[in-house]
Structure formats: structure tokens, C-alpha cells
Amino acid sequence: MLKRLTLGACSALTLLGSPLLARAQDATAPSLQTRDGYLIVTRVDTRKCAYPLCGGYFVKAVNQALTRCADGSMQKECHAVQLNTNALGWSGDQRAAFDAEFAQGHALVRGLLEPAPAGLYTADQLTISEAWQGQGLRNKPLGSFYGVRSTGIVCITTPCPSLAATKLNVIGPVRNPDLDLSLSGANDKQIQAAYEALGSTGILAAGAIVPVRLPALDGGTRQGSKLLASEFYLPAKP
């Protein structure tokens, strides 16, 4: 069915949000059994109770049905009342600036949820080792989440595995799709920065890898794949 799709802007966005496609992509991908992972905010905590029992936000591990919470339990989403950015060497103002974006779901982090002292209580703390800033439209990202970087391979024929895409928080095969960031709504400067980052830090992207027909050297077409990104992320610089 996917081979017959015409991937214009509307149909591509519909495909990105397809539960059927998401299930197909996740069907053979076991989760990583580690404490840390890539997380995104699902909602702000608006409950009316004393800090640090309430406040902050709820987070979930991307590409996973369950997330390991600060108490060690596996839940659909986990509470985090404070963000620990000590490993990044940020100032208090930098942490606050990033936290504001992260709380609205416009950023991703790599980190772990752990208990931390907070006066007479114990707080659910999110300690992070990586921070990534969303670059596109302020919409909810659609599709699965990938890390994408250049392989350093330069080819004179096609297909060419010049990019490597791996699913975040998942043990699975490395894919070698082309990359399309145009559906993200990011401007030309942001998109150019993303392509430049592929050879160094890499980028994170939310979207779907779909089959497409690509030009071949003989003038015909060949079967290939393309990562259609609804959102992409660069290393945060608050």
C-alpha cells in the first residue's frame, strides 16, 4: 500500500501520524533495558499539592510504551519536578531557558529519572546528559524518533548509505534513508544547520521512513527510502 502513495505535504503528514505505520515500524524492535534514555514531556503537572510532590511535568521515553520512573517502576509516563543539568555545565539562567522549552514539549533530553533530596521530601529528578532543541513548527512531533548522522561514505553510484538512522531507545537495525526536513516547518537556515550537523553531532528527528522511487544513474528510477521528518532537533544552546 505504501508504494502507491503520492507523498505530497498533506498525505505525508497523514502517513506520519498513522498508528498502523507506527505499529509496523515498532513490531520487531525490542526496547533497551537501561536506566537512561531519550525522553520528551507529555504534559505539565498542574495538580494542586505541595512541592516537590507536585509541580514540574510528566515525561515518557520516546518510541516506548513504558518508562522507568524515579522509584524504579515502569509507567506510561513519569513525574519529574526538577531538571538536573550539572553534567552540561549550564548556568541557572541557561537551565531555566531550556527547561521552559522542554516543559512545552519542544525539546528532547537524554537522561534518567532518579530520587533526589528536596528538604524534608524526596523529589523526582530528571538528570540529563544530552539536551536537544526542536527546530520546526510548535506542533506535536509525529512518527518515531531517530538519531541521524553521516556515515562518511561518499559514493559514485546509487544507492549510497551516506546517512545512518537508528531508532532512539530501541535495539534495531541501522537504516540508510535519504532525509527530508521540509515538512518540519523549519526555515532554510535551520535546515541548513541540520545538514551541516549530520557530519559532527548528528541530529535527532521525529518522522517516518517510507519507501520511495529515487533517480538512478541510468536515467530510470530505483527503490529507496526516505525519512520524512515532522520535527528535528539540534544540540541545545540556551
C-alpha positions as CSV (number, residue, x, y, z in Angstrom):
1,M,0.0,0.0,0.0
2,L,2.8,2.4,0.8
3,K,4.3,2.0,-2.7
4,R,1.2,3.6,-4.2
5,L,1.2,6.7,-2.0
6,T,2.0,10.1,-3.5
7,L,3.9,11.8,-0.8
8,G,2.7,15.4,-1.1
9,A,2.7,17.6,2.0
10,C,-0.8,16.6,3.2
11,S,-0.5,12.8,2.5
12,A,2.9,12.7,4.0
13,L,1.7,14.3,7.3
14,T,-1.2,11.8,7.4
15,L,1.3,9.0,6.9
16,L,3.5,10.3,9.7
17,G,0.6,10.2,12.1
18,S,-0.6,6.7,11.1
19,P,-0.9,4.3,14.0
20,L,-0.7,1.4,11.5
21,L,2.7,2.6,10.3
22,A,3.9,3.2,13.9
23,R,3.0,-0.4,14.9
24,A,4.7,-1.8,11.8
25,Q,7.9,0.1,12.5
26,D,8.0,-1.0,16.2
27,A,6.9,-4.6,15.7
28,T,10.4,-6.1,15.6
29,A,12.2,-3.6,17.8
30,P,12.9,-4.6,21.4
31,S,13.4,-1.9,23.9
32,L,16.7,-1.0,25.5
33,Q,16.8,-2.3,29.1
34,T,18.9,0.7,30.5
35,R,18.0,3.3,33.1
36,D,18.7,6.3,30.9
37,G,17.2,7.1,27.6
38,Y,15.7,9.8,25.4
39,L,12.6,11.5,26.9
40,I,10.0,14.1,26.0
41,V,7.5,15.9,28.1
42,T,3.9,14.7,27.7
43,R,2.2,17.3,29.9
44,V,2.8,19.9,32.6
45,D,1.9,18.8,36.2
46,T,-1.0,21.0,37.2
47,R,-2.0,19.0,40.3
48,K,-2.7,21.0,43.5
49,C,-0.4,19.7,46.1
50,A,2.8,20.6,47.9
51,Y,6.1,20.9,46.1
52,P,8.0,18.7,45.4
53,L,5.2,16.1,45.3
54,C,3.6,18.1,42.6
55,G,4.8,20.6,40.0
56,G,7.1,20.2,37.1
57,Y,5.9,17.9,34.4
58,F,5.4,14.3,33.2
59,V,7.8,12.7,30.7
60,K,8.0,9.5,28.7
61,A,10.7,7.6,26.9
62,V,10.2,8.1,23.1
63,N,9.4,5.0,21.0
64,Q,8.5,3.1,24.1
65,A,5.1,2.1,25.7
66,L,6.6,2.3,29.3
67,T,9.2,4.5,31.0
68,R,11.3,3.7,34.1
69,C,10.3,6.2,36.8
70,A,12.4,7.6,39.6
71,D,11.0,4.9,42.0
72,G,12.0,2.2,39.6
73,S,8.5,1.3,38.4
74,M,7.6,1.1,34.7
75,Q,4.7,3.5,33.8
76,K,3.2,5.1,30.7
77,E,4.6,8.4,31.9
78,C,6.7,9.5,34.9
79,H,6.8,12.6,37.1
80,A,9.8,14.9,37.1
81,V,9.7,18.0,39.3
82,Q,13.2,19.3,38.6
83,L,15.9,19.1,35.9
84,N,19.5,18.5,36.8
85,T,21.8,19.9,34.1
86,N,25.1,19.8,36.1
87,A,26.7,17.5,33.5
88,L,26.2,20.2,30.8
89,G,27.9,23.0,32.8
90,W,25.0,25.4,32.3
91,S,24.3,28.4,34.4
92,G,21.0,28.8,36.3
93,D,19.6,31.1,33.6
94,Q,20.6,28.6,30.8
95,R,18.9,25.8,32.7
96,A,15.7,27.9,33.2
97,A,15.6,28.9,29.5
98,F,15.9,25.3,28.3
99,D,13.5,24.0,31.0
100,A,10.8,26.4,29.7
101,E,11.1,24.9,26.2
102,F,11.4,21.3,27.4
103,A,8.3,21.7,29.6
104,Q,6.2,22.6,26.5
105,G,7.4,19.5,24.5
106,H,9.7,21.5,22.2
107,A,12.9,19.7,23.2
108,L,14.3,16.2,23.9
109,V,16.8,15.1,26.6
110,R,18.8,12.0,27.2
111,G,18.9,11.2,30.9
112,L,17.5,9.2,33.8
113,L,14.8,9.7,36.5
114,E,16.1,9.3,40.0
115,P,15.2,10.4,43.5
116,A,16.9,13.4,44.9
117,P,16.8,15.2,48.3
118,A,14.5,18.2,48.5
119,G,14.3,19.5,52.1
120,L,12.1,17.1,54.1
121,Y,11.0,15.3,51.0
122,T,12.4,13.3,48.1
123,A,12.0,14.8,44.6
124,D,11.6,13.1,41.3
125,Q,14.6,14.5,39.5
126,L,15.5,14.2,35.8
127,T,19.3,14.1,35.4
128,I,20.3,14.8,31.8
129,S,23.5,14.2,29.8
130,E,22.2,15.5,26.5
131,A,19.8,18.3,25.6
132,W,18.3,18.8,22.1
133,Q,16.2,21.8,20.9
134,G,13.3,21.4,18.4
135,Q,13.7,23.5,15.3
136,G,10.3,23.2,13.5
137,L,6.8,24.3,14.0
138,R,5.4,24.3,17.5
139,N,3.3,21.2,16.9
140,K,3.4,17.8,18.5
141,P,6.1,15.7,16.7
142,L,4.6,12.9,14.6
143,G,6.1,9.5,14.0
144,S,9.0,7.6,15.5
145,F,12.2,9.2,16.9
146,Y,15.6,8.6,15.3
147,G,19.2,9.6,15.6
148,V,20.6,10.5,12.2
149,R,24.2,11.2,11.2
150,S,26.5,10.9,8.3
151,T,28.4,7.7,7.7
152,G,31.2,9.4,5.9
153,I,30.6,7.2,2.9
154,V,30.8,9.0,-0.5
155,C,29.6,7.0,-3.5
156,I,29.7,7.4,-7.2
157,T,26.7,5.1,-7.7
158,T,23.3,4.7,-6.1
159,P,22.0,3.6,-3.7
160,C,24.5,5.1,-1.3
161,P,24.4,4.6,2.5
162,S,25.6,8.1,3.2
163,L,23.3,8.5,6.3
164,A,22.6,6.2,9.2
165,A,19.3,6.4,11.1
166,T,18.8,4.5,14.3
167,K,15.7,4.4,16.4
168,L,16.1,6.1,19.8
169,N,15.7,3.8,22.9
170,V,15.5,0.7,20.7
171,I,17.7,-2.2,19.7
172,G,17.2,-2.5,16.0
173,P,18.9,-2.3,12.6
174,V,20.6,0.8,11.2
175,R,18.7,2.2,8.3
176,N,20.2,4.2,5.4
177,P,17.4,6.5,4.2
178,D,17.5,9.8,2.4
179,L,16.4,12.8,4.6
180,D,13.6,15.3,4.0
181,L,13.2,18.0,6.6
182,S,10.8,20.2,4.6
183,L,7.7,19.1,6.5
184,S,9.0,20.3,9.8
185,G,8.2,23.9,9.1
186,A,11.8,25.0,10.0
187,N,13.3,27.8,8.0
188,D,16.1,27.5,5.4
189,K,18.8,28.5,8.0
190,Q,17.7,25.9,10.5
191,I,17.5,23.2,7.8
192,Q,21.0,24.1,6.5
193,A,22.3,23.9,10.1
194,A,20.8,20.4,10.4
195,Y,22.5,19.1,7.3
196,E,25.8,20.6,8.4
197,A,25.4,18.9,11.8
198,L,25.0,15.4,10.2
199,G,28.8,15.2,9.9
200,S,29.5,16.1,13.6
201,T,26.9,15.9,16.3
202,G,24.3,14.3,14.2
203,I,20.6,15.3,14.6
204,L,17.5,13.8,16.2
205,A,14.4,13.6,14.1
206,A,10.7,12.5,14.5
207,G,9.1,11.1,11.5
208,A,8.6,8.0,9.3
209,I,10.9,6.1,7.0
210,V,8.9,5.4,3.8
211,P,9.6,3.7,0.5
212,V,10.1,6.0,-2.4
213,R,11.3,5.9,-6.0
214,L,14.6,7.7,-6.5
215,P,16.6,8.7,-9.6
216,A,19.1,6.1,-10.9
217,L,22.3,6.8,-12.9
218,D,20.9,5.1,-16.0
219,G,18.1,7.7,-16.2
220,G,15.5,5.4,-14.6
221,T,14.4,5.1,-11.0
222,R,15.3,2.8,-8.1
223,Q,13.7,1.7,-5.0
224,G,14.9,3.6,-2.0
225,S,13.7,5.0,1.3
226,K,13.3,8.5,2.8
227,L,12.9,9.7,6.4
228,L,10.1,12.3,6.3
229,A,10.7,14.4,9.4
230,S,7.8,16.2,11.2
231,E,10.3,17.7,13.6
232,F,14.1,17.7,14.1
233,Y,16.4,18.6,16.9
234,L,19.8,20.2,17.2
235,P,22.1,20.3,20.3
236,A,20.6,22.9,22.7
237,K,22.4,26.2,23.1
238,P,20.2,28.1,25.6
